[in-house]
Structure formats: C-alpha cells, structure tokens
Amino acid sequence: MNYTAINQYRIMWVLVFFDLPTESKKQRKAASRFRKQLIADGFSMFQFSIYMRNCPSRENADVHSKRVKNCLPEYGHVGVLKITDKQFGMMELFYSRKPKDKPKTVQQLELF
C-alpha cells in the first residue's frame, strides 16, 4: 500500500449536524454562539446547519469532537460524525442537477 492510500484512511473529517431552536432571542443567541465556536475551532460551513473540519488523524478528530461536545447549546439536536478521507472522497455533491467539486483537503504540515 502506498503512502497516499494510508493517508486516506488516517486523515479524518469531522462533520457536525445541528438543528437548533431560534424562536426566542435567547435561543438565537445560543445558536449563533454555537456556530461561532465551531468556526473558532476551525470548522467551515458545508451547508447551513452542517459544519466540517479536516483533521490529520483520528486522535485529532477526537479532540475536536470533544470540543464540540463541550460547547453544546442547552436546547436542540446536534450530531457529530467522524469519517475517513477515503469515505469523504466517495461523497457525491450536486448543485441543482449539476455535479459539484468536493471541498479541497487541507494540506497541513505536521511537526513531530
């Protein structure tokens, strides 16, 4: 197995799916705070209530998953999914009926 194939199974993506109530001012503020915390932790918006982050390893993905759990709002539904880069690469994306390119994998330098 070559180095690229190993990386496809080692590199992870963390996806956060959420449906948060926004009926009151307090709920809107909590939802906004949650999104801002995701962005501050390096997540980017994939769709309106889906944020994603590329991680160089399963251990790093676990760290960011734990950070999400630590900032959960009081109300609403939140899901966290960790998948390999290989699995992420099998996703099919469409804009209307036209195929769309996948987000680029972040190239990150690891220092030991």
Secondary structure, DSSP 8 states (H G I E B T S, - for coil): --HHHHHHHHSEEEEEEEE---SSHHHHHHHHHHHHHHHHTT-EEEETTEEEEEESSHHHHHHHHHHHHHT--SSSEEEEEEEEHHHHHT---EETTEE-------------
